[in-house]
Amino acid sequence: MNLNQITVPSRDLEISIPFYEKLGLKLIVKALPHYARFECPDGDATFSIHQTEQLPSSEGIYVYFECQELDKYVEDLVSKGIEFDELPNDKPWLWREARLKDLDGNQIILYYGGVNRKDPPWKI
């Protein structure tokens, strides 16, 4: 089994699409007003957004995108006007992360996990 894609809700794809393109995703399907799909710059996974009238309550959806050169990537995004809730910092689970929210409040975490991505010291 392999992960194909993650889909998150959006109230307005017209404004969400440019946000995700600015993050570096490549738009491959634009079926407005209901659906859009992107390719990730690395790997085979895709990411999509679908139109919804009501967004999830609470903290929303968490989506993690791994970036090899996290600090530089975040610096480039900040220069493009992307606002972060948390700039790159080292976490106790041995990943380096930066956090932001998309325009619908979904949690976007850009991170670098290195060898600890799938093999942390506490792995079973």
C-alpha positions as CSV (number, residue, x, y, z in Angstrom):
1,M,0.0,0.0,0.0
2,N,1.2,3.5,-0.7
3,L,-0.3,6.9,0.1
4,N,-1.8,8.5,-3.0
5,Q,-3.1,11.8,-1.7
6,I,-4.5,13.9,1.2
7,T,-7.6,16.0,0.7
8,V,-8.5,19.0,2.9
9,P,-11.6,21.1,2.9
10,S,-11.8,24.7,1.6
11,R,-14.6,27.2,1.5
12,D,-13.2,28.9,-1.6
13,L,-10.9,27.2,-4.0
14,E,-10.3,30.4,-6.0
15,I,-8.3,31.8,-3.1
16,S,-6.9,28.5,-1.8
17,I,-5.3,27.5,-5.1
18,P,-2.9,30.4,-5.3
19,F,-1.9,29.9,-1.6
20,Y,-0.9,26.3,-2.3
21,E,0.9,27.2,-5.5
22,K,2.9,29.8,-3.5
23,L,3.9,27.0,-1.1
24,G,5.4,25.2,-4.1
25,L,2.7,22.7,-5.1
26,K,2.0,22.3,-8.9
27,L,-1.7,22.5,-9.9
28,I,-2.7,19.5,-12.0
29,V,-6.5,19.4,-11.8
30,K,-8.7,22.5,-11.6
31,A,-12.4,21.4,-11.4
32,L,-13.9,24.6,-10.0
33,P,-15.7,25.3,-7.8
34,H,-15.5,21.9,-6.2
35,Y,-12.0,20.4,-6.5
36,A,-8.3,21.0,-7.2
37,R,-5.4,18.7,-7.1
38,F,-1.7,19.3,-6.9
39,E,1.6,17.4,-7.3
40,C,4.2,17.7,-4.6
41,P,7.6,19.0,-5.9
42,D,9.2,15.8,-4.6
43,G,7.9,12.2,-4.5
44,D,4.7,10.7,-5.9
45,A,2.1,11.9,-3.4
46,T,-0.5,14.4,-4.4
47,F,-2.5,16.9,-2.4
48,S,-6.0,18.1,-3.1
49,I,-8.6,20.5,-1.8
50,H,-12.4,20.2,-2.0
51,Q,-15.1,22.8,-1.6
52,T,-17.2,22.6,1.4
53,E,-19.8,24.8,3.0
54,Q,-18.7,24.1,6.6
55,L,-15.2,23.7,7.8
56,P,-14.3,21.2,10.5
57,S,-14.5,22.6,14.0
58,S,-11.7,22.5,16.5
59,E,-8.1,22.6,15.2
60,G,-8.9,21.4,11.7
61,I,-6.7,19.1,9.6
62,Y,-2.9,18.7,10.1
63,V,-0.8,18.2,7.0
64,Y,2.9,17.6,7.0
65,F,5.2,18.4,4.1
66,E,8.8,17.3,4.4
67,C,11.4,19.8,3.1
68,Q,15.1,18.9,2.8
69,E,16.3,22.5,3.3
70,L,13.6,23.6,5.7
71,D,15.1,26.9,6.9
72,K,15.9,28.1,3.4
73,Y,12.4,27.0,2.1
74,V,10.7,28.9,4.9
75,E,12.9,32.0,4.3
76,D,11.8,31.9,0.6
77,L,8.1,31.6,1.6
78,V,8.4,34.5,4.1
79,S,9.9,36.6,1.3
80,K,6.8,35.8,-0.8
81,G,4.5,37.0,2.0
82,I,3.5,33.7,3.6
83,E,2.9,34.2,7.3
84,F,4.0,31.5,9.8
85,D,2.7,30.8,13.3
86,E,6.0,29.2,14.2
87,L,9.3,29.6,12.4
88,P,11.7,26.6,12.1
89,N,12.6,25.1,15.4
90,D,13.8,21.8,16.8
91,K,11.1,19.6,18.4
92,P,11.5,17.0,21.2
93,W,10.5,14.3,18.7
94,L,13.7,15.1,16.8
95,W,12.1,16.9,13.8
96,R,12.7,20.5,12.8
97,E,9.3,22.2,12.1
98,A,7.7,25.4,10.9
99,R,3.9,25.9,11.3
100,L,1.3,27.9,9.5
101,K,-2.3,27.7,8.6
102,D,-3.9,27.8,5.2
103,L,-6.7,30.3,4.5
104,D,-9.3,27.8,5.9
105,G,-7.5,27.2,9.1
106,N,-6.0,23.8,8.2
107,Q,-2.7,23.3,10.0
108,I,0.3,23.1,7.6
109,I,3.6,21.8,9.0
110,L,6.7,22.1,7.0
111,Y,9.4,19.9,8.6
112,Y,12.6,18.0,8.2
113,G,12.8,14.7,10.0
114,G,16.0,13.2,8.6
115,V,16.7,9.7,9.9
116,N,14.2,10.3,12.7
117,R,11.3,10.6,10.2
118,K,10.6,6.9,10.3
119,D,13.3,5.6,12.6
120,P,13.3,7.6,15.9
121,P,15.2,6.1,18.8
122,W,11.9,5.0,20.4
123,K,10.7,3.1,17.3
124,I,9.1,-0.3,18.0
